[in-house]
Amino acid sequence: MASVSARIDRAVERSARKKPVTLVAVSKTHPAAAIREAYEAGQRQFGESRVHEFEQKRPLLAAPPLPGAVWRMIGHLQSNKARRAAQLFDVVETLDSRRLAVRLDAAAAEYGRRLGVFIEVKLGSEANAGGAFSPPAATEAAKTGCSEAELPGLAMQVSALPNIELLGLMTVPPFTADPEGARPYFRRLREWGERFGTPELSMGMSRDFEVAIEEGATVVRVGAAIFGERMP
Ligand SMILES: *Cc1c(COP(=O)(O)O)cnc(C)c1O
């Protein structure tokens, strides 16, 4: 984790705006004990990608509690799991539909809390993604997130809901052999963020977080580089 933090600091120095970056430790597939260990080393933000998996770990993290820990949902969320997610997590980074937004809002109201959300965007999915944006050929297309065409409408709908707060935008670019291939996607997300005035951009994982920070990421989601490779 210390080495990831040092790499983040160097990437911030190279970036144009030198904004502070939040490191989210992605603990999916790793046991609660690994989360506790990272917490004791000073880590506070944790990302999980499955409601059910985190539901199993949550009781083990409650006694003794980890004050100040922030739990973030970073995996695809089906709207029938919105209620559980609103109870378990502080932030949902993968809001991608109006239906999910409405359910999260209702659940947040029910639990008497305000939930932070990011809209997940599937970039470059439209044939007419815009002349300025011609991403390199990807070996595998990103599968989740709202389309760029849907994004402005969804952002307006989310902003109108009282119990969820739109914090920013999130993306997982399609896989390219070279991490540099992700750069146009990161740049594109930053442009959308500027258009909406949302302060946060969650982009970049173990393989490409430095590129993401150079392009303006304020949140990076790093798993393998902190906890080691996951079992298949
Ligand atoms: C697993 C995952 C990460 C972390 O991936 P690493 O390659 O282990 O850093 C980040 N974001 C999302 C959405 C993920 O599912």
Residues whose N, C-alpha, C, O or C-beta is under 5 A from the ligand:
A	BS01	LIG	V26 S49 I74 M205 S206 R207 R221 V222 G223 A224 A225
